[in-house]
Amino acid sequence: MKINKTQNLGEVIQATLESLGIKQKIEQYSAMSRWEEIVGEKISKITTPEKIQKNTLIVKVDNAPWRAELTFRKKEILEKIQKTTDSDSIKNILFR
């Protein structure tokens, strides 16, 4: 990768992440690290984002009633993830 003297540090970092092929993974794991910010304190206390597989965030939920509620609100939560992380790299959420 050739660095242009007029590029700022953020552009260089973004280009490096893309060239290494890890930009999408960093964006995806950002959703896990910012989970409480995305869903709020109440929901974050009864859920745990476990992993990401094939662009799907897998979230453990402590009980069935909440699992049903979160499944119902999946689209809303997915939109919040995409807005908060400024990325659409997570395409789905699986509550289990």
FENVENFEN-V968759 format. One record per residue. N is the residue number from 0. RES is the residue in one letter. OMEGA is omega in whole degrees, 0 to 359 (999 if undefined). BURIAL is I if it has 16 or more other ideal C-beta (glycine too) atoms within 10 Angstrom, else O. D_CENTER is the distance of its C-alpha to the mean C-alpha in whole Angstrom. Layout:
<<N	RES	OMEGA	BURIAL	D_CENTER> <N	RES	OMEGA	BURIAL	D_CENTER>>
This chain:
<<0	M	179	O	28> <1	K	181	O	30> <2	I	176	O	29> <3	N	183	O	31> <4	K	181	O	32> <5	T	178	O	31> <6	Q	175	O	27> <7	N	184	O	26> <8	L	179	O	24> <9	G	178	O	20> <10	E	180	O	21> <11	V	179	O	23> <12	I	179	O	19> <13	Q	180	O	17> <14	A	179	I	20> <15	T	179	O	20> <16	L	178	O	17> <17	E	182	O	17> <18	S	177	O	21> <19	L	179	O	19> <20	G	183	O	17> <21	I	182	O	14> <22	K	182	I	12> <23	Q	180	O	10> <24	K	179	O	9> <25	I	178	O	9> <26	E	181	I	6> <27	Q	182	I	4> <28	Y	173	I	5> <29	S	178	I	5> <30	A	179	I	3> <31	M	183	I	6> <32	S	181	O	8> <33	R	186	O	8> <34	W	181	I	8> <35	E	178	O	11> <36	E	183	O	11> <37	I	188	I	9> <38	V	182	I	12> <39	G	185	O	14> <40	E	184	O	17> <41	K	182	O	19> <42	I	181	I	16> <43	S	179	O	14> <44	K	182	O	18> <45	I	179	O	18> <46	T	175	I	14> <47	T	174	O	13> <48	P	188	I	9> <49	E	184	O	11> <50	K	177	O	10> <51	I	178	I	9> <52	Q	177	O	12> <53	K	178	O	13> <54	N	177	O	9> <55	T	176	O	9> <56	L	180	I	7> <57	I	186	I	10> <58	V	176	I	11> <59	K	180	O	15> <60	V	186	I	17> <61	D	182	O	20> <62	N	186	O	22> <63	A	179	O	23> <64	P	178	O	24> <65	W	178	O	20> <66	R	178	I	19> <67	A	179	O	21> <68	E	182	O	20> <69	L	175	I	16> <70	T	177	O	17> <71	F	183	O	19> <72	R	185	O	16> <73	K	181	O	13> <74	K	179	O	14> <75	E	181	O	14> <76	I	178	I	10> <77	L	177	I	9> <78	E	178	O	10> <79	K	177	I	9> <80	I	183	I	6> <81	Q	178	I	7> <82	K	183	O	10> <83	T	182	O	8> <84	T	182	I	6> <85	D	182	O	9> <86	S	175	I	8> <87	D	183	O	8> <88	S	173	I	8> <89	I	185	I	6> <90	K	186	O	9> <91	N	174	O	10> <92	I	175	I	10> <93	L	177	O	13> <94	F	179	I	14> <95	R	999	O	17>>
